[in-house]
Amino acid sequence: MQKIVLMGECMLELRQAKDGVMNQSFAGDTFNTAVYMKRLFAQQDIAFMTAVGQDTISQQMVAACSAEDLNNQYVLAKSDRNPGIYLVQTDEQGERSFLYWRDSSAAKQVMQYVDQGVIDALCKTDLFFFSGISIAILEPQDRDAFWAMLAQLKAAGVKIGFDPNYRPRLWNGPDEAKAEFAKAYAASDIMLPGVDDFKQLYNIETLEDILAFCKPFDITELVLKNGPESVYCQLADELTHVAITPVTNVVDTTSAGDSFNGVYLGARLAGHDVTASVELAAASAAIVIQHPGAIAPSNAFDTIHSALVQN
């Protein structure tokens, strides 16, 4: 059984319905990725890595991981802090805006609870995935420990996956993000950025400029998400373009990229080629954005499950 670990922050998601009722669930970029990967590729051992506290919400969060059949081995329940919280609001076009309360979240402390025993276990996994948010939320003094851990994983042969998922508000300026991202690019075997990540942080947005920027980092598999219309994949020196039919019924774009990442990675690990993996990931993201909140109902993926079984 293939083993995948995704590290990051899971938060309490509050979403206000049209009738004013506040709905509660759990979400976070890498957590969402883990959920969608597990839903379509149940045969894979998928673990979410984070730190949580001793409070009731933390306990509910761990239960939510279990309910999605995620491996809780790396959910480190040792912090005296509480989970972060965010409120998501959507406009008429399904675009979302967020309010966050996460400055003292337990997930920021995760590296403080990672000892050599945890690292040795991580070295036995097939893929370790993290995002720009995963790095940004860490206490600054803990980032060196994270990069040291990642170096041990790479030396052990673990594949490293990364999505920049650049969020300016989480960084003390673009220079800090650029410095940390450069380390991530250099470590990554597979990277899943959006064109918007490069536009915001480096002021580049053409395919040619982005490929030229990434070339020195020797990334084996680059998956460039160009909004709702297309994806470019560069595997070694071969560039593949996959067109995507945009969704007309957009309810909430929260987690579109996260779901794409999870299904793409799961498909690749399951042996699907690049084009088939993109198409499957895009179909999953299309389902997700037609439902409110980060985590869509599991039965919404029945048609994709059927297609996987037939193939």
Secondary structure by P-SEA (a helix, b strand, c coil): cbbbbbbccccbbbbbccccbbbbbbbcaaaaaaaaaaacccccbbbbbbcccccaaaaaaaaaaaaaccccccccccccbbbbbbbbbbcccccccccccccccccccccccccaaaaaaaaaccbbbbcaaaaaaccccaaaaaaaaaaaaaaabbbbbbbccccccccccaaaaaaaaaaaaaaccbbbbcaaaaaaccccccaaaaaaaaccccccbbbbbccccbbbbbcccbbbbbbbbbbcccccccaaaaaaaaaaaaaaaacccaaaaaaaaaaaaaaaaaccccccccccaaaaaaaaaac
